[in-house]
Amino acid sequence: MAFDNGVADFRSDTVTRPTLAMRKAMAEAEVGDDVYGEDPEINRLQDEAAAIVAKEAALFVASGTMANQIAVGAHTRIGDEVLVARGAHVRQWEASAAQANSGVAIREVDAPAGAIDLDQLGGYLNQRADDHVGVYRLVSLENTFNGSLVPLDHMARAISIARDAGASVHLDGARLFNAAVAAGVEPSEVAAGTDTVAFCFSKGLGAPVGSVICGPSETIREARRIRKRLGGGMRQAGVLAAAARVALAGWRRLEEDHVLASNLALALRDVPGVGDIAQVDSNMVIIEQEHFPVDISRFLTELEAQGILCGKLSSTTMRIVCHQDVDSHDVERLVGVVRALVD
Ligand SMILES: Cc1ncc(COP(=O)(O)O)c(C=O)c1O
């Protein structure tokens, strides 16, 4: 259902608002000083998060960006290079934090729909003995990637190539649970073989704030120090962890978002003039201008006038994201606007 003011916001799943159950849990949360490790709600959340991805330990942090940046800091030394899929969040949308905070360079590897080119990956990693390049000490994967599921067997091959070359592997699983739903597996299977995995409570899972980084106990101890260095030590943040625990327990609900996105893509494909819409694996529908009969900027303005917001990834690419705060009625309204403009 759209927000109380009638706005249907499809720009991102980050716009989701805490549910009543989350608000109640927040009000009742048992808290303590987490910098002393004494917030019971955070400790419970960290245990649950580590368990669900089958890692030894976890650390609650402010955001997905902070989780990724802590991972980069924990796995690398100044001067190292990090290998990522082209367009990865950690490279493109984190304000050069890896360079600024950890002193590393980032090398992008071609990655159609987020699936990193394995030959290129191996090629870079084989340069490790060459003094002309920084040491590739970390490979950072991302799943889902712009809504696409990176096949798990592909991830496994990338991980094995990284391992053989002695590099660590981090998974930016901001939408790890969407990947699990899309692949029809448990979250631990998506994270299998990685050293660390980060995921967000504040996207499709609907919590107001927070992410987590999970991995071996020793790495998470180091992660705590890096979080402190970044100014991310939190005190009575159990009120946030309480909402995150409700979010985590409800991860299977994401299936509904995937069905909604897939129905939206089906309905759009029926509109005259709409061409190829990329396969919908999870909760995002990505539309390129060349396949859309109306100028994307004009369409977004028209939608906005009718209380519907969609995202613009570039001047030629639109993104429509389904989540708990939109429903099939909002999807019908959206499709109705396209139809009216095409007629
Ligand atoms: C794949 C991915 N990683 C990391 C992040 C960062 O999360 P946050 O906005 O909580 O910093 C995002 C945010 O949208 C994301 O899409």
The ligand as a MOL file (V3000), in Angstrom:
LIG
                    3D

  0  0  0     0  0            999 V3000
M  V30 BEGIN CTAB
M  V30 COUNTS 16 16 0 0 0
M  V30 BEGIN ATOM
M  V30 1 C 24.5020 -3.1220 -3.4080 0
M  V30 2 C 24.5630 -2.0790 -2.3370 0
M  V30 3 N 25.5790 -2.0980 -1.4630 0
M  V30 4 C 25.6790 -1.1980 -0.4830 0
M  V30 5 C 24.7380 -0.2050 -0.3270 0
M  V30 6 C 24.9320 0.8260 0.7420 0
M  V30 7 O 23.9700 0.8440 1.7120 0
M  V30 8 P 23.6870 2.1570 2.5840 0
M  V30 9 O 22.8490 3.0470 1.7640 0
M  V30 10 O 23.0180 1.6160 3.8020 0
M  V30 11 O 25.0130 2.7630 2.9020 0
M  V30 12 C 23.6680 -0.1260 -1.2200 0
M  V30 13 C 22.6590 0.9400 -1.0800 0
M  V30 14 O 21.7210 1.0750 -1.8170 0
M  V30 15 C 23.5800 -1.0840 -2.2540 0
M  V30 16 O 22.5900 -1.0530 -3.1560 0
M  V30 END ATOM
M  V30 BEGIN BOND
M  V30 1 1 1 2
M  V30 2 1 2 3
M  V30 3 2 2 15
M  V30 4 2 3 4
M  V30 5 1 4 5
M  V30 6 1 5 6
M  V30 7 2 5 12
M  V30 8 1 6 7
M  V30 9 1 7 8
M  V30 10 2 8 9
M  V30 11 1 8 10
M  V30 12 1 8 11
M  V30 13 1 12 13
M  V30 14 1 12 15
M  V30 15 2 13 14
M  V30 16 1 15 16
M  V30 END BOND
M  V30 END CTAB
M  END
